[in-house]
Amino acid sequence: MSNITTYLRLNIFINRVMVMARFIDKTIGQLLQDRTQVNGNDEAIVYPDEGIRWNYQTFAYKTKQLAKGLMALGIQKGEHIAVWANNVPEWILLQFASARMGAVLVTVNTNYRESELEYLLKQSDSTHLFLVDGFKDVSYTDIARNIKNSGVCPELQRLVYIGAQNVGDMTSFEQLYDIAEAVSDDELVSREQLLSPNEVINMQYTSGTTGFPKGVMLSHHNIVNNAYQVAMAMGLDHGDRLCIPVPFFHCFGCVMSIVASVAVGAVMVPVVSFEPETVLQTVESEKCTALQGVPTMFIAELNHPKFNDYDISTLKKGIMAGSPCPMEIMNKVIEQMGMTDVTIAYGQTESSPVITQTRTNDTVSRKVDTVGQVLPLVEAKVVEPETGKELPAGHQGELCTRGYHVMAGYYKNHVATKQVIDDQGWLHTGDLATVDVEGYYKITGRLKDMIIRGGENLYPREIEEFLYSHPAVKDVQVVGVPDRRFGEIVVAYVQLINENDCSEYELKAYCKGRIATYKIPAHFFFVSSYPMTASGKIQKYKLRKQAINALEQSENHL
C-alpha cells in the first residue's frame, strides 16, 4: 500500500473516531423537531420583503400542519410529489412537511420547459405537482395544465398552486392547512414512526451538463449527515444568519443551505430569485454573517455598479461551489466582501452532494488550488480510469468516493447506476483529480472535457487559470473542438470586464512565450454570458457545439 493510501486511510479512521459520537441517525423531520426543542424561540426563516420572521417553533408547527394536509390529500408514504418553484417560503415548508409524512420530494429545475417537465413527471412517477405561477417569462401554470390535460403523465393526479390568488382548476396550497384538520396529530406521529433514516426521501434530476437528466435518489441519512458535516466544515453555527441566493431545487440550496442551517440552528435568509443587488441589500438589511454562491454569483455581486453602496461588513463565512474559483475572485471575496472564512466545497448530486471541502483556516492558495480534504466519514481515492488502479500522490486520475453520502441510485435506471457505482460501493465521479500527501484534492477537469491536441493531453482548467491573469478578462471557459490536422484544437470563450477592451490578437500575443504554443487557443469568442444550468454550472457541451457551428460557418464563407 502506498504512503498516500496509508495516510488517507489513517486520516479517515481518525475522522471516524472523532465524529462517531456526532453521527446523526435521524430523519429530516426528527432533525427539525430536535432543533425546535433547543432553539424554539430563535429565528429560523426570514423573508424581509414578505414580512416573514418565523422562529423554529413556528416553522415546525407549520410543517406539521402541512404534513397533515398532505396526508389529507391521500398522499402515501413513499409516494412521489414534485415541486416547481423558485426560492419561496412554501418550498422550505414542503421540503420538511413531505419529509415528516414520508413522501419523496422531487425537485424541478426552474429553467425547465414543457418537454423537460413532461419527461421528469413521467419518469419520476410523480402524483402531485406543486408550482408557482411562473418564473421569468415562462408560465408554469399553462405548461402544467397542458401536460395534465394531455394525459401523457398518467400518474399525475393533482396540481397544487403556490400563490395568493385562487386558480380554479388547481388545489390551493393554503387549502392544505384547512384540510389538515381532518388528520389528527396522532395519525401524523404514527406515520412518522414508520419512517427510517435510510429510506429515500428526495429525488433530484442531474443538471444536464452532459446529457439527459437522471433521477438521483437521496435518503434522510444522506442529506442530514452531509448537511451537518458541511455546516461544521464552513463553521456555521447558531449565531449565524445565512443568505441563500442559490436555488432550492439543487443540493446547494436544499442540503448545504437549508438543512445545514437547521442542523446547527442558524437563521435562513433566502433570496427568492438571484439578483446581485438583491443579495447585497439582503446581506446589509439582515446583517447576514454567511453567504452561499457559485463563482459567477460572486463575480456578479463584486462587479455590480452599486457594490460599494452597501454595508456588508457583517459577512465572514460561506461556501463557494459549483465550479473552480479563480485566485483573483477569491482574493476579492476575502478582501472586498470580508469573507475571510469562506470555504470551497466539491461534490455532485450523486454524493448528496459534498465530498471534499476546504476549512475556514485553510490558506487562500488551498482554497483556490484545491477543493479541500474529504469530509468526515467520507472516503475518496484517485484511480487510473482504464484499470481502476489507485494512483499515488500527485498522479492524475478519476476521483472516486465511498461512504454514507453516496446515493441509493438513479430512479428506474439500474444500468446507469451500475455504470457509476461499482461492486465495492465506490461512486465514480467522472472528474479528473490529483491528491497531495496531506489529503488535499485538486480537480483538474472532466474526463470528457480533456482536450487531445496532436497527441498532447490538455486540461482546460490550466489554460483558463492563465487567461484569468490578463487584466481585461472577467471570466473564461476553454473547450476543445474537432480538427482535421490535430484531432482537436483549443477554443476560448471570454468575458471581458469592459467590452472591446481586448482583442483576439492581443490575447494570443499575451499567451505567446508564457504558455506552450500548443496550449494557446486557436480561436477566441467574446461573449457576455455563458449557457448555464439553473444551479450555476456552465454547460461546456453547449459552448463546444456553438464553437463547432461558428467555425463551420466561417469555413463555408471562405
C-alpha positions in Angstrom: 0.0 0.0 0.0 1.4 3.4 -1.0 2.3 6.1 1.6 -0.6 8.3 0.3 -3.0 5.4 0.7 -1.8 4.7 4.2 -2.0 8.4 5.1 -5.5 8.8 3.8 -6.8 5.6 5.4 -5.4 6.7 8.7 -7.0 10.1 8.3 -10.3 8.5 7.6 -10.0 6.3 10.7 -9.2 9.4 12.8 -12.2 11.2 11.4 -14.5 8.3 12.1 -13.3 8.2 15.7 -13.6 11.9 16.2 -17.2 12.3 14.8 -18.8 8.9 15.6 -20.5 10.4 18.6 -21.9 13.2 16.4 -23.1 10.9 13.7 -26.8 11.7 13.1 -29.2 8.7 12.8 -32.4 10.7 12.3 -34.9 11.6 9.7 -35.1 15.2 8.3 -38.3 15.7 10.4 -36.6 14.5 13.6 -33.7 16.9 12.9 -36.2 19.8 12.9 -38.0 18.6 16.0 -34.7 18.3 17.9 -33.7 21.7 16.8 -37.0 23.2 17.9 -36.6 21.8 21.4 -33.2 23.6 21.7 -33.9 26.8 19.8 -37.7 27.0 19.5 -37.9 30.8 20.2 -35.0 31.7 17.9 -35.4 32.9 14.4 -35.3 30.2 11.7 -36.6 31.7 8.4 -36.6 35.4 7.4 -38.1 36.8 4.2 -37.9 40.6 4.9 -39.8 41.7 1.8 -42.7 39.4 2.7 -42.8 40.2 6.4 -41.9 36.6 7.3 -39.9 36.1 10.5 -40.6 32.6 11.7 -38.9 31.1 14.7 -38.1 27.4 14.9 -41.3 26.7 16.9 -43.5 28.4 14.2 -41.5 26.7 11.4 -42.0 23.3 13.0 -45.7 23.9 13.6 -46.3 25.0 10.0 -44.5 21.9 8.7 -46.6 19.7 11.0 -49.9 21.1 9.8 -48.7 21.0 6.1 -47.7 17.3 6.6 -51.2 16.6 7.9 -52.6 18.4 4.8 -50.6 16.2 2.5 -51.9 13.2 4.3 -55.4 14.5 3.9 -54.9 14.7 0.2 -54.3 10.9 0.4 -50.5 11.1 -0.3 -48.9 7.9 1.0 -45.5 7.1 2.4 -43.0 6.7 -0.4 -45.3 8.5 -3.0 -43.5 10.9 -5.3 -44.5 14.6 -5.3 -42.8 17.3 -7.3 -42.2 21.0 -6.6 -41.6 23.6 -9.4 -40.9 26.9 -7.8 -38.2 29.4 -7.1 -37.0 30.1 -3.5 -40.4 30.9 -2.0 -41.2 30.1 1.7 -43.6 27.3 0.7 -40.7 25.4 -0.8 -39.0 25.1 2.6 -42.2 24.2 4.3 -42.9 21.5 1.7 -39.4 20.1 2.0 -39.8 19.4 5.7 -43.5 18.6 5.6 -43.1 15.9 2.9 -40.1 14.5 4.9 -42.2 14.3 8.0 -45.1 12.3 6.4 -42.8 10.2 4.2 -43.4 11.5 0.7 -40.5 11.7 -1.7 -39.9 15.3 -2.8 -38.9 15.5 -6.5 -37.3 18.9 -7.2 -37.8 20.5 -10.6 -35.3 22.9 -12.2 -36.8 26.4 -12.5 -35.4 26.7 -16.1 -37.3 23.7 -17.4 -39.8 24.0 -20.2 -42.7 21.7 -21.3 -40.8 18.8 -22.7 -38.3 18.7 -19.8 -41.1 18.9 -17.2 -43.1 16.2 -19.0 -40.1 13.9 -19.0 -39.4 14.5 -15.3 -43.0 14.0 -14.2 -43.4 10.9 -16.2 -40.0 9.3 -15.4 -40.4 10.1 -11.7 -44.0 8.8 -11.4 -45.0 12.0 -9.5 -48.6 12.1 -8.4 -48.7 15.8 -7.4 -47.0 18.9 -8.8 -46.7 22.0 -6.5 -46.0 25.1 -8.6 -45.8 28.9 -8.6 -47.4 30.9 -11.3 -44.2 31.2 -13.3 -40.6 32.3 -13.4 -39.1 35.0 -15.6 -41.2 34.9 -18.9 -42.4 31.3 -18.5 -46.0 30.4 -17.4 -45.7 27.3 -15.2 -49.4 27.1 -14.9 -50.0 26.9 -18.6 -47.3 24.3 -19.1 -48.6 22.2 -16.2 -52.2 22.3 -17.4 -51.1 21.2 -20.9 -49.3 18.2 -19.5 -52.0 17.2 -17.1 -54.8 17.6 -19.7 -52.8 15.7 -22.3 -52.8 12.5 -20.3 -49.1 11.9 -21.1 -48.3 11.6 -17.4 -50.8 9.0 -16.1 -49.6 9.1 -12.5 -50.1 12.9 -12.2 -53.3 13.3 -10.2 -53.3 16.9 -9.0 -51.8 20.4 -9.4 -51.3 22.4 -6.2 -50.9 26.2 -6.8 -48.5 28.2 -4.6 -49.7 31.8 -4.7 -52.2 34.3 -3.2 -54.9 34.2 -5.9 -57.3 31.4 -6.5 -56.8 29.2 -9.5 -60.0 27.3 -10.1 -58.6 24.1 -11.6 -55.8 23.7 -9.1 -55.8 23.0 -5.4 -54.6 26.0 -3.3 -51.5 25.5 -1.2 -53.2 27.4 1.7 -56.2 25.0 1.4 -53.9 22.2 2.7 -53.9 23.9 6.1 -57.7 23.8 6.1 -58.0 20.1 5.3 -55.2 19.3 7.7 -57.8 19.3 10.5 -59.1 16.0 9.1 -55.9 14.3 10.2 -55.1 14.1 13.9 -51.6 14.8 15.4 -51.5 11.1 16.5 -52.0 10.0 12.9 -49.0 12.1 11.8 -47.0 10.7 14.7 -47.9 7.2 13.6 -46.8 7.9 10.1 -43.5 9.4 11.3 -42.8 6.3 13.3 -42.9 4.3 10.1 -40.1 6.2 8.6 -36.4 5.1 8.5 -33.4 7.4 8.1 -32.2 5.0 5.3 -35.3 5.5 3.2 -35.2 7.6 0.0 -36.9 11.0 0.7 -35.6 13.2 -2.1 -35.1 12.9 -5.8 -33.1 15.5 -7.8 -32.5 15.3 -11.5 -28.9 15.8 -12.6 -28.5 19.3 -14.1 -27.9 18.1 -17.6 -24.4 19.5 -18.3 -23.5 16.2 -20.1 -26.8 14.6 -21.2 -30.3 13.5 -20.4 -31.3 14.1 -16.7 -31.4 11.1 -14.3 -33.3 11.0 -11.0 -30.8 10.8 -8.1 -32.3 9.1 -5.1 -31.2 10.5 -1.7 -32.2 9.3 1.7 -32.7 11.1 5.0 -29.3 9.6 6.1 -27.5 11.0 3.0 -28.9 14.5 3.4 -28.9 15.0 7.2 -25.3 13.9 7.7 -23.9 15.6 4.7 -25.6 18.9 5.7 -24.3 18.6 9.2 -20.7 17.9 8.1 -20.9 20.8 5.6 -22.0 23.1 8.3 -19.2 22.0 10.6 -16.6 22.5 7.8 -17.8 26.0 7.0 -18.1 27.0 10.7 -21.8 27.6 10.5 -23.4 27.8 13.9 -26.4 29.0 15.9 -25.3 32.6 15.8 -25.1 32.9 12.0 -27.5 34.4 9.5 -27.1 32.7 6.2 -28.1 34.5 3.0 -29.3 31.9 0.4 -29.4 33.0 -3.2 -28.6 29.6 -4.7 -31.7 27.6 -6.0 -33.5 25.4 -3.6 -34.1 22.7 -6.2 -30.3 21.9 -6.2 -28.4 20.3 -3.4 -26.5 23.6 -2.8 -29.8 25.1 -1.7 -31.8 22.4 -0.1 -29.0 20.4 1.6 -25.9 22.7 2.0 -28.0 25.7 2.9 -31.5 24.8 4.3 -30.8 21.5 6.1 -27.3 22.7 7.1 -28.9 25.7 8.8 -31.4 23.5 10.7 -28.7 21.1 11.8 -27.0 23.9 13.7 -29.8 26.3 14.4 -28.7 29.1 12.0 -31.1 31.7 10.5 -32.1 31.2 6.9 -32.4 34.4 4.8 -33.3 33.2 1.3 -33.4 35.3 -1.8 -36.4 34.4 -3.9 -34.7 34.9 -7.3 -31.0 35.8 -7.7 -30.2 39.4 -8.5 -26.8 40.6 -7.4 -28.1 43.9 -5.9 -30.9 42.0 -4.0 -28.2 39.8 -2.4 -26.2 42.9 -1.3 -29.4 44.5 0.0 -30.4 41.4 1.9 -26.9 41.0 3.5 -27.0 44.6 4.6 -30.6 44.8 5.9 -30.5 41.4 7.7 -26.8 41.7 8.9 -26.0 38.3 7.3 -22.8 36.7 8.5 -22.7 34.0 5.8 -23.3 33.8 2.1 -23.6 30.9 -0.4 -22.9 31.1 -4.1 -21.3 29.8 -7.2 -18.3 31.9 -8.6 -20.5 33.5 -11.2 -22.8 34.9 -8.5 -19.9 36.3 -6.5 -18.5 37.8 -9.7 -21.8 39.5 -10.4 -22.0 40.9 -6.9 -18.5 42.2 -6.9 -18.9 43.9 -10.3 -22.3 45.4 -9.5 -22.1 49.2 -10.0 -23.6 49.8 -6.5 -21.4 47.3 -4.7 -19.7 49.9 -2.6 -23.1 51.5 -1.6 -23.9 48.6 0.6 -22.6 47.8 4.1 -21.8 44.0 4.0 -19.3 44.2 6.8 -21.1 41.5 8.8 -20.1 38.8 6.3 -17.4 36.4 7.4 -18.1 32.9 6.1 -19.9 30.9 3.4 -19.4 28.4 0.6 -18.3 28.9 -3.0 -19.0 25.8 -5.1 -20.2 24.6 -8.5 -17.1 25.5 -10.5 -13.4 26.4 -9.9 -12.8 29.8 -8.3 -10.0 32.0 -9.9 -7.4 33.4 -7.5 -8.4 37.0 -8.3 -12.1 36.3 -7.4 -11.2 34.6 -4.2 -9.0 37.5 -3.2 -11.8 40.0 -3.9 -14.3 37.8 -1.9 -12.0 37.9 1.1 -10.7 41.4 0.8 -13.8 43.3 -0.6 -16.6 41.2 0.8 -14.9 40.4 4.1 -15.5 36.7 3.8 -12.2 35.6 5.4 -13.6 32.2 6.4 -15.1 31.3 3.0 -14.7 27.7 2.1 -14.7 25.8 -1.2 -16.9 22.7 -1.5 -16.7 20.0 -4.2 -19.1 17.2 -5.0 -22.1 16.2 -7.1 -25.8 15.5 -6.7 -25.0 11.7 -6.6 -22.9 12.3 -3.4 -25.6 14.3 -1.7 -23.6 16.5 -2.6 -20.3 17.3 -0.8 -17.3 15.0 -1.0 -14.4 17.4 -0.1 -14.3 20.9 1.4 -11.7 23.3 2.5 -11.8 24.5 6.1 -12.1 28.0 7.4 -8.4 28.2 8.5 -7.0 26.9 5.2 -4.8 29.3 3.2 -6.1 31.3 0.2 -3.9 29.2 -2.1 -5.5 26.0 -0.7 -9.0 27.5 -1.3 -8.1 28.3 -4.9 -5.7 25.5 -5.9 -7.6 22.7 -4.2 -11.1 21.6 -3.2 -10.0 20.7 0.3 -10.0 17.4 2.1 -12.7 14.7 2.4 -15.4 15.3 4.9 -15.5 13.1 8.0 -16.8 9.6 7.3 -16.2 10.0 3.6 -13.6 8.0 1.6 -12.0 9.2 -1.6 -9.3 8.0 -4.0 -7.8 8.8 -7.4 -7.7 5.9 -9.8 -6.5 5.1 -13.3 -9.6 5.4 -15.4 -8.8 2.4 -17.6 -7.9 -0.1 -14.9 -9.4 1.3 -11.7 -5.9 1.0 -10.0 -5.4 3.6 -7.2 -2.8 6.1 -8.1 -0.1 7.6 -5.8 0.0 11.3 -4.7 0.4 13.8 -7.5 -0.8 11.5 -10.3 -3.9 12.5 -12.2 -6.8 10.1 -12.5 -10.6 9.8 -11.8 -11.8 10.7 -8.4 -13.9 8.1 -6.7 -15.7 8.3 -3.4 -17.4 5.9 -0.9 -19.5 6.3 2.2 -22.8 7.3 3.8 -23.2 10.2 1.2 -23.4 8.0 -1.9 -26.9 8.0 -3.5 -29.2 5.0 -3.4 -29.0 5.0 -7.2 -30.8 6.5 -10.3 -34.5 6.0 -10.3 -35.6 3.3 -12.6 -32.2 3.2 -14.2 -30.2 0.3 -12.9 -27.9 0.3 -15.9 -26.8 3.9 -15.4 -26.4 3.2 -11.6 -24.1 0.3 -12.3 -22.1 2.5 -14.6 -21.2 4.9 -11.8 -21.3 2.8 -8.6 -19.0 -0.2 -8.7 -19.4 -3.5 -6.8 -17.3 -2.2 -3.9 -19.6 0.8 -3.4 -17.3 3.4 -5.0 -19.0 6.2 -6.8 -17.1 7.1 -10.0 -17.4 10.9 -10.3 -16.2 11.3 -13.9 -13.9 14.1 -12.6 -10.1 14.2 -13.1 -8.2 14.9 -9.9 -5.0 14.7 -8.0 -4.4 14.4 -4.3 -1.3 15.5 -2.4 0.3 13.9 0.6 -1.7 15.9 3.0 -5.0 14.7 1.5 -5.9 17.9 -0.4 -7.7 17.2 -3.7 -7.4 19.2 -6.8 -10.0 18.9 -9.6 -8.2 19.1 -12.9 -11.1 18.6 -15.3 -13.8 16.3 -16.6 -12.8 13.0 -18.3 -14.9 14.2 -21.2 -13.5 17.7 -21.1 -9.9 16.7 -21.7 -8.6 18.0 -25.0 -6.2 15.8 -27.0 -4.3 18.0 -29.5 -1.8 16.2 -31.7 -1.3 13.6 -29.0 -0.9 16.1 -26.2 -3.3 15.9 -23.3 -4.6 19.5 -22.4 -6.6 20.4 -19.4 -8.9 23.4 -19.8 -8.5 24.5 -16.2 -4.8 25.2 -16.6 -5.4 27.3 -19.7 -8.3 29.1 -18.0 -6.2 29.9 -15.0 -3.6 31.5 -17.2 -6.0 33.6 -19.2 -7.6 34.8 -15.9 -4.3 36.6 -15.2 -5.0 39.0 -18.1 -6.2 42.3 -16.6 -9.1 42.7 -19.2 -10.5 39.2 -18.6 -13.5 38.8 -16.4 -14.2 35.1 -17.0 -13.1 32.5 -19.4 -14.1 29.0 -20.4 -12.0 26.7 -22.6 -13.2 23.8 -24.7 -11.9 21.5 -27.4 -13.4 21.2 -30.9 -12.6 18.7 -33.7 -9.8 19.5 -36.1 -8.7 17.6 -39.2 -5.0 18.1 -38.6 -4.6 17.9 -34.8 -7.7 15.9 -33.8 -8.8 18.7 -31.5 -7.9 22.3 -31.1 -8.3 24.7 -28.2 -11.1 27.4 -28.2 -11.7 30.0 -25.5 -14.9 31.8 -24.7 -14.0 35.1 -22.9 -16.0 37.6 -20.9 -14.2 41.0 -20.7 -14.5 43.4 -17.7 -15.2 46.2 -20.2 -16.5 45.4 -23.7 -14.0 45.9 -26.5 -11.1 46.3 -24.1 -9.2 43.5 -25.7 -9.0 41.6 -29.0 -8.2 38.1 -30.1 -4.8 39.3 -31.4 -3.9 40.8 -28.0 -4.8 37.7 -26.1 -2.8 35.5 -28.4 0.1 37.9 -28.0 -0.3 37.7 -24.2 -0.1 33.9 -24.4 2.9 33.7 -26.6 6.1 32.9 -24.7 4.1 32.5 -21.5 2.5 29.1 -22.1 3.3 26.3 -24.5 2.3 27.1 -28.1 0.0 24.1 -28.3 -1.9 25.4 -25.3 -2.7 28.7 -26.9 -6.3 28.8 -28.1 -6.7 28.7 -31.8 -9.8 30.9 -31.6 -11.3 33.3 -29.1 -15.0 34.1 -28.9 -16.0 37.1 -26.9 -19.4 36.7 -25.0 -21.5 38.5 -22.4 -22.8 35.3 -20.8 -22.5 31.5 -20.8 -25.1 28.9 -21.2 -25.7 27.7 -17.7 -27.8 25.3 -15.6 -30.0 27.0 -13.0 -27.6 25.7 -10.3 -24.9 27.9 -11.8 -22.8 25.3 -13.7 -21.5 26.3 -17.1 -22.7 23.9 -19.8 -19.4 23.4 -21.7 -21.0 20.9 -24.1 -23.2 23.8 -25.4 -20.1 26.0 -25.8 -18.5 23.2 -27.8 -21.5 22.9 -30.1 -21.5 26.7 -30.6 -17.9 26.8 -31.5 -18.2 23.9 -33.9 -21.2 25.7 -35.7 -19.3 29.0 -35.8 -16.2 27.5 -37.2 -18.1 25.5 -39.8 -19.9 28.7 -40.9 -16.7 30.6 -41.2 -15.2 27.8 -43.4 -18.3 27.8 -45.6 -17.9 31.6 -46.2 -14.3 31.2 -47.3 
